């Protein structure tokens, strides 16, 4: 079965924090950065919420996922800035 995958891109001038729920994993995207989220289920349902500088993505029907940037797996806290909530 083909995994469900999608890309999140920061087209803005400021950092964008992407939070993956319900795992509470955060990844900071600097201006121009993008990440690819790859879920273990092809039938993943998601909800997305945006606030200033933050995007929360709820992977409602997936039991796991990985995040890649430029083909390399990255982990929770990637490029996290001091002083940002986590």
C-alpha positions in Angstrom: 0.0 0.0 0.0 1.3 3.4 -0.9 1.8 5.8 2.1 0.0 9.1 2.3 2.4 11.9 2.0 2.2 15.7 1.7 4.5 18.7 1.7 4.4 21.8 4.0 6.2 24.9 2.7 7.0 28.1 4.5 6.5 30.8 1.8 6.6 33.6 4.4 9.5 35.7 5.6 9.4 34.5 9.2 9.8 31.1 10.9 6.8 28.7 10.8 6.4 26.1 13.5 4.7 22.9 12.3 3.2 20.8 15.1 2.2 17.2 14.4 -0.6 16.0 16.7 -1.4 14.0 18.7 2.3 13.3 19.1 3.2 16.9 20.0 6.2 16.9 17.6 7.4 20.3 16.4 9.5 21.2 13.4 10.6 24.8 12.6 10.6 25.9 9.0 12.7 28.9 8.2 11.7 31.1 5.2 11.7 29.0 2.0 12.0 25.7 3.9 9.7 22.8 3.2 9.2 19.4 4.8 7.5 16.2 3.6 5.3 14.3 6.0 4.9 10.6 5.2 2.2 8.7 7.1 2.1 5.0 7.5 -1.5 4.7 6.2 -2.6 5.5 2.7 -6.1 6.4 4.1 -4.9 9.0 6.6 -7.4 11.8 7.5 -6.0 15.1 8.7 -7.2 18.4 10.1 -5.1 21.5 9.9 -5.2 24.7 11.9 -3.1 27.9 11.4 -2.3 30.7 13.8 0.4 33.3 13.5 3.6 31.5 13.0 2.2 28.0 13.8 0.4 25.2 11.9 -1.1 22.3 13.8 -1.6 19.2 11.7 -3.8 16.4 13.3 -3.2 13.0 11.7 -6.5 11.5 12.9 -6.2 8.0 11.4 -2.5 7.4 11.2 -0.6 5.3 13.7 2.8 6.7 12.7 4.7 9.0 10.4 8.1 10.3 9.4 9.2 13.8 8.4 11.8 14.5 5.8 13.6 17.6 4.6 15.6 17.3 1.3 15.3 13.5 1.5 16.7 13.1 5.0 14.6 12.1 8.0 14.4 14.9 10.6 13.2 14.7 14.2 11.0 16.6 16.7 12.6 19.9 17.7 14.2 20.4 14.2 15.5 24.0 14.1 13.6 24.9 17.3 14.4 28.4 18.4 15.0 29.3 22.1 12.0 30.9 23.6 9.4 29.4 21.3 6.7 27.2 23.1 7.2 23.5 22.6 
